[in-house]
Amino acid sequence: MQPEETKPKKAKRKPPAPSLMPHDCAVLAVDPGATSGWAIYVRGRLVAYGKLTEKELYADGPANVLRLLLSQNGPHVVVLERPFRIRFQNQATIGAAMKMWAQRAKEGRFVRHILRVYPPTWRRILPKGMPKDRKAVRAQEAALAGRMLGKDKVHPDIAPAVLMGRWASFAGEVRELLQEAA
């Protein structure tokens, strides 16, 4: 028998370096789900945040948030979190929420300005040595977002959106997206 050939592993693409200064754009960061958290940053400054319930998500909620984004000086970037694994019971709501936000963004002519990121990508802004347990990570996110907002408690769907927006304001991935769209 001949030994099996092993394919060489692909080298991981090194993420682009973050900017030292915030990007000259308005960013809408969304943590999609049955309750979707969102945050809008303009040139690195948080200007609005909130959450949409499932009922609001299927009404005019996303369109209203996008109108708020459009009221800011552009260019405009929409950053959607895309989960690695979706638990079966959450699959329908997260998938539907992602579709809803993406569809509304496309209707608002953001087609070239949508960035979908996995949680580990935007979580690079979190302190090193984060716990691996999902519950502990969510608690850390809520604590950090709470400090940023000057609040004791932050809704668990708003916290990731606030942190993701902060990450996007300086992210090399957003810089590349803006350069491609120019």
C-alpha positions in Angstrom: 0.0 0.0 0.0 1.1 3.5 -0.8 0.8 6.2 1.8 -2.0 8.6 1.2 -1.1 12.0 -0.1 -1.8 14.8 2.3 -2.8 18.1 0.9 -0.9 21.0 2.2 -3.0 23.2 4.6 -4.0 26.6 3.2 -2.3 29.4 5.0 -4.7 31.4 7.1 -5.2 34.9 5.7 -3.9 37.3 8.2 -6.6 39.9 9.0 -5.9 43.4 7.8 -4.5 45.7 10.4 -6.9 48.0 12.1 -6.7 51.7 11.6 -5.4 54.0 14.2 -8.1 56.6 13.4 -11.8 55.8 13.0 -12.9 55.4 9.4 -14.6 58.3 7.8 -18.0 56.6 7.5 -21.2 55.7 9.3 -21.5 52.1 10.5 -24.5 50.1 11.4 -23.6 46.9 13.3 -26.4 44.3 13.8 -26.5 41.2 15.9 -29.4 39.5 14.1 -31.9 37.2 15.9 -35.4 37.1 17.2 -34.4 40.2 19.1 -31.9 42.0 16.9 -29.4 44.4 18.7 -28.1 47.3 16.6 -25.7 50.2 17.0 -24.7 53.1 14.8 -21.3 54.7 14.9 -20.2 57.7 13.0 -16.5 58.2 12.6 -15.9 56.0 15.7 -18.5 57.7 17.9 -21.6 55.8 19.0 -24.6 57.9 18.0 -27.5 55.4 18.5 -28.3 51.9 19.6 -31.2 49.7 20.4 -33.0 46.4 19.8 -35.8 45.2 17.6 -38.2 42.6 18.8 -39.3 39.9 16.4 -42.6 41.8 15.8 -40.6 45.0 14.9 -38.2 43.0 12.8 -41.0 42.0 10.4 -42.6 45.4 10.4 -40.7 48.6 9.6 -38.0 48.3 12.3 -35.0 47.6 10.1 -36.1 50.2 7.6 -36.4 52.8 10.4 -32.9 52.0 11.7 -31.5 52.2 8.2 -33.1 55.6 7.7 -31.4 56.7 10.9 -28.1 55.5 9.4 -28.8 57.3 6.2 -29.4 60.5 8.1 -25.7 60.4 9.0 -23.0 61.6 6.6 -21.7 58.6 4.6 -20.4 56.5 3.2 -22.5 54.0 5.0 -21.5 50.4 6.0 -23.8 47.7 7.3 -22.0 45.0 9.4 -24.0 41.8 10.1 -22.8 39.2 12.5 -22.9 35.7 10.9 -22.9 32.9 13.4 -20.8 29.8 12.9 -23.2 27.3 14.3 -26.9 27.9 14.7 -28.7 25.7 17.2 -31.7 24.0 15.5 -34.2 25.9 17.6 -32.6 29.3 16.7 -32.0 28.5 13.0 -35.2 29.9 11.7 -35.1 33.1 13.6 -31.5 34.0 13.1 -31.5 33.0 9.4 -34.7 35.0 8.9 -33.4 38.0 10.8 -30.2 38.0 8.7 -32.2 37.8 5.5 -34.5 40.7 6.7 -31.6 43.0 7.6 -29.7 42.2 4.3 -32.8 42.7 2.2 -33.6 46.0 3.8 -29.9 47.1 3.4 -30.0 46.1 -0.3 -33.3 48.1 -0.7 -31.4 51.1 0.7 -28.7 50.7 -1.9 -26.0 49.2 0.4 -25.3 46.3 -1.8 -21.6 47.0 -2.0 -21.4 48.1 1.7 -22.5 45.0 3.5 -19.9 43.1 5.6 -20.8 39.8 7.2 -18.4 38.8 10.0 -18.1 35.8 12.3 -18.0 36.6 16.0 -14.3 35.8 16.5 -13.5 38.4 13.9 -15.1 41.4 15.8 -14.3 39.9 19.2 -10.6 40.7 18.5 -11.4 44.0 20.4 -12.2 42.0 23.6 -9.5 41.5 26.2 -7.1 38.6 25.7 -7.8 35.3 27.6 -11.6 35.4 27.2 -13.3 32.3 28.5 -14.5 29.7 26.0 -17.9 29.2 27.6 -20.6 31.0 25.6 -22.4 32.2 28.7 -19.2 33.6 30.2 -18.3 35.3 26.9 -21.8 37.0 26.7 -21.3 38.2 30.3 -18.0 39.7 29.4 -19.5 41.4 26.3 -22.3 42.8 28.4 -19.8 44.1 31.0 -17.6 45.8 28.4 -20.5 47.3 26.5 -21.9 48.5 29.9 -18.7 50.3 30.7 -18.7 51.9 27.2 -22.3 53.1 27.6 -21.9 54.0 31.3 -24.6 51.6 32.3 -24.8 48.8 34.8 -26.9 46.5 32.6 -27.0 46.2 28.9 -29.4 44.0 27.0 -27.6 40.8 25.8 -28.5 41.5 22.2 -27.4 45.2 22.3 -24.0 44.5 23.8 -22.6 42.5 20.8 -23.9 45.2 18.4 -22.2 48.0 20.4 -18.9 46.1 20.5 -19.1 45.0 16.8 -19.8 48.7 15.8 -16.8 49.8 17.8 -14.6 47.1 16.1 -15.9 48.1 12.6 -15.1 51.7 13.2 -11.4 50.9 13.1 -11.4 47.5 11.3 -9.1 46.8 8.4 -11.9 44.8 6.8 -14.1 47.9 6.7 -11.2 49.9 5.2 -10.9 47.3 2.5 -14.6 47.3 1.8 -14.6 51.1 1.5 -11.6 51.0 -0.9 -13.3 48.3 -3.1 -16.5 50.3 -3.3 -14.7 53.6 -4.1 
